[in-house]
């Protein structure tokens, strides 16, 4: 069995991230300008390569050890020569390793493409590489020109309304969000102490992966999972196996109308970034109405730096522009948004994941 590596502390990861950013900038500045721009422009090609790898299950075929491309092609039902060309491209970017004997092996990055990996990125890549997602990003120019989402132009509705009309794409999206929750569970939840909380309400909590993990770390607390009725309908498959179903109830509804009352901890993972300021204020004010006097609001979000160093959040911000109509925010922007909704931001807690925890209390 492969040994899992311990995740370094957030301060170490932050230092490593800054160093990686410096290396990227050094490469960009030292390469001829036309070559550097060409390399940047081809990022979408590699996204397509990762998508094909995930959909074929190439990383899963290599899970038991190195294989030749012909053997992988037979396992996944693909053309042998084309499979070799795809795997060679992946090896050039350290996702796979091409050994001297001609066999391909998974690298540390390649393992994260396996569907059974505890921090698998396969569901997220299945979403990012999907036909619908490509169509949305193909209208980035429209979104920049108008400030409106590509989804509205192409689908005639908001993103979450569109999901109700395309069940297959909705399944891909929901699975990608569940996969994202796993990364939060492993790397972000340990950064916060829930031990003194009695009732934890997960607003927009999907099928309950995040809440189940919090409850398992907080055995004296109870939980409420709140999301759209069609989403929480699948929560039994998560809460039951996690062993927290007896301490957790589900409620379906819209957080634009109301949220379950009485909690002393309200958690929201990647919810506020989906919406513009007016809609975010509506959600947060509903939480302010429902929260206990001694409650805490915890937003698991990417918090942008004030300037523009290397940071994943800047590209996710464009995703929000194209799809949901929301935005990523800086700490000062979160502080203002929370103040306008009746909260006081107390701190921003870095975690070992790309997300930080924005903590606020009723003002």
C-alpha positions in Angstrom: 0.0 0.0 0.0 1.3 3.4 -0.9 2.3 5.5 2.1 0.5 8.9 2.4 2.7 11.9 2.9 2.0 14.2 5.8 0.7 17.6 4.7 3.1 20.4 5.7 1.8 23.2 8.0 0.1 26.2 6.2 3.1 28.5 6.9 5.4 26.1 5.1 3.0 25.6 2.2 2.7 29.4 1.9 6.5 29.8 1.7 6.7 27.0 -0.9 3.9 28.7 -2.9 5.8 32.0 -2.9 8.9 30.2 -4.1 7.0 28.4 -6.9 5.6 31.7 -7.9 9.0 33.3 -8.1 10.3 30.4 -10.2 7.3 30.7 -12.6 8.0 34.5 -12.9 11.7 33.8 -13.5 10.9 31.4 -16.3 8.5 33.8 -17.9 10.9 36.7 -17.7 13.9 34.7 -19.0 12.2 32.9 -21.9 11.7 34.8 -25.2 8.5 36.7 -24.9 6.8 34.9 -27.8 7.7 31.5 -26.4 6.5 32.4 -22.9 3.2 33.6 -24.4 2.9 30.5 -26.5 3.4 28.3 -23.5 0.7 30.2 -21.6 -1.7 29.9 -24.5 -1.5 26.1 -24.6 -2.8 25.4 -21.1 -6.2 24.4 -22.5 -4.6 21.7 -24.5 -3.1 20.0 -21.4 -6.5 20.4 -19.6 -8.0 18.3 -22.5 -5.2 15.7 -22.1 -6.0 15.4 -18.4 -9.7 15.1 -19.2 -9.2 12.3 -21.7 -6.9 10.5 -19.1 -9.6 10.7 -16.4 -12.5 9.7 -18.7 -10.5 6.7 -20.0 -9.3 5.7 -16.5 -5.6 5.6 -17.5 -4.4 6.4 -13.9 -6.6 3.6 -12.6 -5.2 1.2 -15.1 -1.7 2.0 -13.7 -2.7 1.7 -10.1 -1.2 -1.7 -9.6 2.1 -0.9 -11.3 3.9 0.2 -14.5 2.5 -0.9 -17.9 3.2 -0.4 -21.5 0.9 1.9 -23.4 -0.4 -1.1 -25.4 -1.5 -2.9 -22.2 -3.1 0.3 -20.9 -5.0 0.8 -24.2 -6.4 -2.8 -24.0 -7.5 -2.1 -20.5 -9.3 1.2 -21.2 -10.5 0.4 -24.7 -8.5 2.9 -26.7 -6.2 3.0 -29.7 -2.7 1.8 -28.7 -0.7 4.4 -30.7 -2.9 7.3 -29.7 -2.8 6.1 -26.0 1.0 6.1 -26.2 1.1 9.6 -27.5 -1.3 10.8 -24.8 0.8 9.1 -22.1 4.0 10.5 -23.5 2.6 14.0 -23.3 1.6 13.4 -19.7 5.1 12.1 -18.9 6.6 15.3 -20.3 4.7 17.2 -17.6 5.5 14.8 -14.7 2.0 13.3 -14.4 3.5 9.9 -15.6 7.0 8.6 -15.8 8.3 6.9 -18.9 10.7 4.3 -17.7 13.8 3.0 -19.7 12.0 -0.3 -20.3 9.2 1.5 -22.1 6.6 1.1 -19.4 4.7 4.0 -17.9 4.3 4.5 -14.1 2.3 6.9 -12.0 4.0 9.8 -10.4 2.9 11.6 -7.3 0.7 13.8 -9.6 -0.6 10.8 -11.5 -1.9 9.2 -8.4 -4.2 12.2 -7.8 -6.0 11.2 -11.1 -7.1 7.8 -9.7 -10.7 7.7 -8.7 -10.0 5.8 -5.5 -7.3 8.2 -4.3 -8.3 10.0 -1.1 -7.5 13.4 -2.6 -8.5 12.5 -6.1 -8.8 15.4 -8.6 -10.5 13.1 -11.2 -14.1 14.5 -10.5 -12.9 18.1 -10.8 -11.1 17.4 -14.0 -14.2 15.6 -15.4 -16.1 18.9 -14.7 -13.5 21.3 -16.0 -12.9 19.3 -19.2 -16.6 18.6 -19.9 -18.2 19.8 -23.2 -20.5 22.2 -21.3 -17.7 23.8 -19.4 -15.6 24.3 -22.5 -18.6 26.0 -24.1 -18.9 28.4 -21.1 -15.3 29.4 -21.2 -15.5 29.9 -24.9 -17.6 32.9 -24.1 -15.1 34.6 -21.7 -14.8 37.5 -24.1 -18.5 38.1 -23.8 -18.3 38.0 -20.0 -15.5 40.5 -19.9 -17.3 42.8 -22.4 -20.6 42.7 -20.6 -19.9 41.6 -17.0 -22.6 38.9 -17.5 -22.1 35.2 -17.3 -21.6 33.0 -20.4 -24.1 30.6 -18.9 -26.8 33.2 -19.1 -25.9 33.9 -22.8 -25.7 30.2 -23.8 -28.4 28.6 -21.6 -30.8 31.5 -20.9 -30.7 31.0 -17.2 -28.4 31.2 -14.1 -25.9 28.4 -13.6 -27.8 26.6 -10.8 -31.1 26.8 -12.7 -29.4 25.4 -15.7 -28.2 22.4 -13.7 -31.8 21.4 -13.1 -32.3 21.1 -16.9 -29.1 19.0 -17.5 -29.1 16.1 -15.0 -26.0 14.5 -16.6 -23.9 17.7 -16.2 -25.4 18.4 -12.8 -24.1 14.9 -11.7 -20.6 15.8 -13.0 -20.7 19.2 -11.2 -22.0 17.7 -7.9 -19.3 15.0 -8.0 -16.7 17.7 -8.6 -17.9 19.6 -5.5 -17.8 16.4 -3.4 -14.3 15.8 -4.6 -13.4 19.3 -3.6 -14.8 18.7 -0.2 -12.5 15.8 0.3 -9.5 18.1 -0.1 -11.0 20.5 2.5 -11.7 17.7 4.8 -8.1 16.5 4.8 -6.4 19.8 4.9 -8.6 22.6 6.1 -10.9 21.2 8.9 -7.9 20.4 11.2 -7.1 24.2 11.2 -10.3 25.0 13.2 -11.4 23.8 16.7 -15.1 23.0 16.7 -15.0 21.3 20.1 -17.1 23.9 22.0 -19.9 24.0 19.3 -23.3 22.4 19.9 -25.2 22.7 16.7 -23.3 23.0 13.4 -25.3 24.0 10.3 -23.8 23.5 6.9 -25.4 25.9 4.5 -25.2 24.7 0.9 -23.5 21.6 2.2 -24.2 19.3 -0.8 -24.5 15.7 0.3 -22.8 16.3 3.6 -19.1 15.3 3.2 -17.8 18.4 5.0 -20.4 18.3 7.8 -19.8 14.6 8.4 -16.1 15.2 8.8 -16.6 18.0 11.2 -19.1 15.9 13.3 -16.6 13.0 13.4 -14.1 15.4 14.9 -16.7 16.9 17.3 -18.5 13.9 18.9 -20.6 16.0 21.2 -22.2 18.2 18.5 -25.2 17.8 16.3 -25.5 18.9 12.7 -28.0 20.2 10.2 -27.3 19.8 6.4 -29.1 22.4 4.4 -29.2 22.6 0.6 -31.6 22.3 -2.3 -34.0 19.4 -1.9 -32.7 17.6 -4.9 -29.2 17.8 -3.5 -29.8 16.7 0.1 -31.8 13.8 -1.2 -28.5 12.0 -1.7 -27.1 12.7 1.8 -27.9 9.3 3.2 -25.2 7.7 1.1 -22.6 10.0 2.8 -23.9 10.6 6.4 -24.8 6.9 7.0 -21.4 5.4 6.1 -19.7 8.3 8.0 -21.5 7.2 11.2 -23.1 10.6 11.9 -26.7 10.1 10.6 -28.1 9.8 14.1 -26.6 13.2 15.0 -27.5 15.0 11.8 -30.8 16.0 10.1 -31.2 17.3 6.6 -33.4 20.2 5.4 -34.1 21.3 1.9 -34.7 24.9 0.8 -33.2 28.0 -0.6 -30.7 30.1 1.4 -32.1 33.2 -0.3 -35.3 32.6 1.7 -34.1 31.4 5.1 -31.7 28.9 6.7 -32.2 26.6 9.7 -32.2 28.6 13.0 -30.5 28.1 16.3 -27.0 26.9 15.3 -23.9 28.2 17.1 -21.7 27.4 14.1 -22.7 28.0 10.5 -20.2 26.7 7.9 -20.3 27.5 4.1 -17.7 26.0 1.8 -17.3 27.9 -1.5 -20.8 29.3 -1.4 -20.4 33.1 -1.1 -17.9 33.2 -4.0 -20.7 31.9 -6.3 -22.6 35.2 -5.9 -22.3 38.9 -6.4 -22.4 41.3 -3.5 -26.2 41.8 -3.4 -27.0 38.1 -3.4 -24.2 37.3 -1.0 -25.7 39.9 1.4 -29.1 38.3 1.2 -27.6 34.9 2.1 -25.5 36.3 4.9 -28.4 38.3 6.4 -30.5 35.2 6.5 -27.6 33.5 8.4 -27.4 36.5 10.7 -31.1 36.1 11.5 -30.8 32.4 12.3 -27.5 32.3 14.2 -27.3 32.0 18.0 -26.0 35.0 19.9 -22.7 33.2 20.7 -22.5 31.7 17.2 -19.7 31.8 14.7 -19.9 32.0 10.9 -17.1 30.2 9.1 -16.6 30.7 5.3 -14.3 28.3 3.6 -13.2 30.4 0.7 -10.1 31.3 -1.4 -9.0 34.7 0.0 -7.2 36.7 -2.6 -4.0 38.6 -1.8 -4.4 42.3 -2.1 -2.0 42.6 -5.1 -1.3 40.0 -7.8 1.3 37.4 -6.8 0.9 33.8 -8.1 -2.4 32.5 -6.7 -4.9 29.9 -7.9 -7.7 32.2 -6.8 -7.3 34.6 -9.7 -8.2 32.0 -12.3 -11.0 30.7 -10.1 -12.3 34.3 -10.0 -12.6 34.2 -13.8 -14.5 30.9 -13.5 -17.0 32.8 -11.3 -17.2 35.5 -13.9 -18.0 33.0 -16.7 -20.3 30.6 -14.9 -22.0 31.6 -11.6 -21.6 35.4 -11.7 -19.8 35.5 -8.4 -16.3 36.5 -7.5 -13.3 35.7 -5.3 -12.6 38.4 -2.7 -9.8 39.8 -0.6 -9.8 39.8 3.2 -10.8 43.5 3.2 -13.7 42.8 0.8 -14.9 40.0 3.0 -14.7 42.2 6.1 -16.9 44.8 4.4 -19.4 42.2 3.1 -19.7 40.7 6.6 -20.1 44.1 8.3 -22.9 45.1 5.9 -24.7 41.9 6.8 -24.5 42.3 10.6 -21.3 40.3 11.3 -17.8 41.3 12.5 -14.9 39.5 10.8 -12.5 38.3 13.6 -9.8 36.5 11.6 -8.7 34.8 8.4 -7.2 31.4 9.1 -4.8 29.9 6.5 -5.1 26.2 5.9 -3.0 23.5 4.1 -5.5 23.7 1.2 -6.1 26.6 -1.2 -9.0 27.7 1.0 -8.8 29.9 4.1 -11.4 30.0 6.9 -13.0 33.4 7.3 -14.3 33.6 10.8 -17.0 36.1 11.9 -19.3 36.7 14.8 -22.6 38.5 15.2 -22.0 42.2 15.5 
